[in-house]
């Protein structure tokens, strides 16, 4: 019998609403838990009637957290709709901007959001369990962490010319070549960015060693894994085919993003407004999969930059070459990807074609439909457009990273709640672990508005009649 | 009482970061926060435009375009969200004014809050608050600018750049009060 319900409402924004409910039994144990998302899908409707070339400017306004990912996915979808191949210089410049996005987003997530949990501990006083508390533990690292995020953001600015609302990538290429001065500027900060990332990697490895028991039982479950790969199945974040592997790492599919509708379907469940994608052939729920850093490092067979590849080899030994399924390893995977992105920045800056002036292909062969895919920091992002011959969009479908991980996040919440939450009085550290399970996936919950007064955390304990017994609140 | 400006805090880089003190700007930085393409969420950007116009500069009707003004009293900055390295930016100023939207959770139509450094944790997302960035500035650079947060009630958050009539009617009053504060002597 379910006797109590605990509700955590971490995000209550204008368009998005997410909460966690933990249903407890009379004996103080957890019966089951859910992660509910109410995702506003009106943006797709809003885009209908717009011109395809406008989309790279419009879609970044969905989200203030990963605008570059939407910007580039929209430009790539525009390439396909217009039937145009960007020149190599444009391709490289877009990828460089994307690497900046990966560095800034992953860097901020690990050091500013997840790091305090790991370095200071899940049960550390919440007043100082944050980046400021971290300063006391490691001042130099904290300053470096702020600089790492800033370095990634600066790449976006140097390449795109704007700090917000980039208008850089367009169907067929980009509208701005890179100057030698900007190239030198980006190179000058690279070594330190790599060093900081390596410090972070050592930090997470030490933490895993010291907390291996928790790591092994914290939201550890099997799924498939999904992500872009190079033609030789190397890690890929900007372009390539999608690879789907099963829980043992065996390839299920290797397909062009243009065909994603043949491979995945979406399930609707009555307790969440966000759909649950799954692999069609395996059906629901056997076909659920994960995206993002863990998914990508389980999907690839190698990494094409030396330092990241060396680290990935260590990572793959965790489960003797089988996919790493324990959720807390998302943090390790995220830092390996950061290292890859930083190394890739150097490769791109060293590529002579990067400095070319052939940046826009104006020869179109209009196709009318196209899919743009990119690995956003938190997972695979798909933009699918259908356009009239004049370029006006008739239909838009966006599958965002957080959607792919919807099942996994809920499973993680359920698993962690059952493992760590004990009644009747729920302690803050228990709540923090449940949040940490979601945080590991770095979800983006419709973040385009940030009005004040809407970010509390509420934890409510309700009895079987729905009466409030206990409330914890912070935010 | 507003928090007095401090440049003598024990920061990570140094006590009161001497280099930073030498380059400190005596003027005010006004930071508009929010998504200007989500109607009232972008009221901060609209107030920046009002202030720019007040001192004789025109801001393009494009939130992505930099706000370029030259004035001995203020600098203006628009951002979709607050991020950690903003701490470095604010540590160069003696006075900061954040301008944002708020919702019905806050009863006042114009809410004027004097801020102290305090790390406010965002449980799941990349969101940061003005108090948090102030806290990072204090901890890393040892500098706490005198800081206020002015938030204006938002009523509608549709996909458009024009403010709702009710929020638009509040922006003029908010602009005047901010400008008065900018021109008042440092506390």
Interface residues (C-beta under 8 A of the other chain):
Chain A: X10 X11 X14 X15 X18 X42 X43 X46 X61 X64 X65 X67 X105 X108 X109 X112 X113 X126 X127 X128 X129 X130 X131 X132 X133 X135 X139 X140 X142 X143 X145 X146 X147 X149 X150 X153 X162 X163 X164 X165 X166 X167 X435 X438 X439 X443 X444 X445 X447 X448 X449 X450 X451 X452 X453 X454 X455 X457 X474 X475
Chain B: X12 X13 X33 X34 X35 X37 X38 X40 X41 X62 X63 X64 X65 X66 X78 X79 X80 X81 X83 X84 X85 X87 X88 X100 X101 X102 X103 X104 X105 X106 X111 X119 X120 X121 X122 X123 X124 X125 X126 X127 X129 X132 X135 X136 X139 X140 X149 X151 X154 X157 X159
